[in-house]
């Protein structure tokens, strides 16, 4: 039997044969061990759910931060009220007459 993780290690319940107990003592022992296993699995499930909630909250925070950073990099157009931020066609577009793959981009002049 190949063990890849802690989940693959067999427990007592997994190793036992699933035959019906013959005596009352065996039934009581089986009940007690199964109740302990159920309680353990319930605790493990609660831990998983808590971790899932924490991960979802963290993912939501990261998405909000990404959206904020994206707005800083690419601010929304301000209805033509921005100074000197007029979009004009580039020389290639003026000669070509089509928008091409640069549609939506603004040309910025840079002087040294």
C-alpha positions as a printed Julia matrix, in Angstrom:
112×3 Matrix{Float64}:
   0.0     0.0     0.0
   1.47    3.32   -1.11
   1.06    6.24    1.3
   1.09    9.66   -0.4
  -0.26   11.81    2.42
  -1.67   11.63    5.94
  -5.1    10.9     4.45
  -3.83    7.65    2.96
  -2.69    6.21    6.3
  -5.25    3.59    7.28
  -7.02    3.96   10.63
  -8.25    1.17   12.83
 -11.67    1.45   11.21
 -10.09    1.09    7.79
  -7.99   -1.9     8.73
 -10.74   -3.9    10.37
 -12.79   -6.3     8.41
 -16.33   -5.11    8.13
 -17.86   -8.23    9.58
 -20.73   -8.05   12.04
 -19.65   -8.13   15.68
 -20.57  -11.33   17.48
 -20.91  -10.11   21.05
 -22.47   -7.12   22.79
 -19.03   -5.95   23.95
 -17.8    -5.83   20.36
 -20.88   -3.82   19.33
 -20.3    -1.31   22.14
 -16.61   -1.05   21.24
 -17.45   -0.49   17.58
 -20.04    2.16   18.5
 -17.56    4.01   20.69
 -14.8     3.94   18.09
 -17.17    5.08   15.33
 -18.46    7.92   17.51
 -14.88    9.07   18.11
 -14.18    8.87   14.37
 -17.36   10.86   13.64
 -16.35   13.55   16.15
 -12.85   13.73   14.65
 -14.23   14.05   11.12
 -16.66   16.75   12.31
 -13.76   18.76   13.8
 -11.77   18.32   10.61
 -14.72   19.5     8.53
 -15.11   22.6    10.73
 -11.43   23.39   10.25
 -11.81   23.02    6.48
 -14.84   25.31    6.42
 -13.03   27.94    8.5
 -10.0    27.76    6.21
 -12.26   28.03    3.17
 -13.89   31.19    4.58
 -10.49   32.69    5.35
  -9.28   31.88    1.85
 -12.4    33.37    0.25
 -11.98   36.57    2.31
  -8.32   36.82    1.32
  -9.18   36.21   -2.34
 -11.82   38.95   -2.21
  -9.27   41.36   -0.68
  -6.76   40.52   -3.41
  -9.41   41.1    -6.1
 -10.28   44.48   -4.59
  -6.59   45.44   -4.48
  -6.13   44.32   -8.09
  -9.1    46.45   -9.17
  -7.69   49.47   -7.31
  -4.25   49.04   -8.87
  -5.81   48.58  -12.3
  -7.67   51.89  -11.87
  -4.39   53.6   -10.96
  -2.65   52.2   -14.05
  -5.53   52.81  -16.44
  -7.76   55.61  -15.09
 -11.22   55.89  -16.62
 -11.64   58.6   -19.29
 -12.92   61.88  -17.78
 -15.49   63.14  -20.38
 -12.92   65.3   -22.2
 -12.32   67.53  -19.17
  -8.7    66.43  -18.72
  -6.09   68.96  -19.87
  -4.12   67.92  -22.91
  -5.43   64.38  -22.81
  -7.24   64.58  -26.12
  -7.18   61.36  -28.06
  -5.96   61.93  -31.57
  -5.15   59.46  -34.28
  -1.52   58.51  -34.71
   0.34   59.26  -37.92
  -0.1    55.71  -39.12
  -3.83   55.86  -38.48
  -4.17   59.23  -40.19
  -2.39   57.86  -43.26
  -4.22   54.58  -43.08
  -7.64   55.93  -42.17
  -8.48   52.98  -39.89
  -8.25   52.5   -36.14
  -6.59   49.08  -36.31
  -5.29   47.35  -33.19
  -4.59   50.62  -31.32
  -8.24   51.48  -30.83
  -8.88   52.72  -27.3
  -5.29   53.85  -26.72
  -4.35   57.49  -26.31
  -1.24   58.95  -27.81
   0.94   60.82  -25.33
   3.61   63.21  -26.47
   6.83   63.15  -24.48
   9.46   65.88  -24.7
  13.0    65.48  -23.45
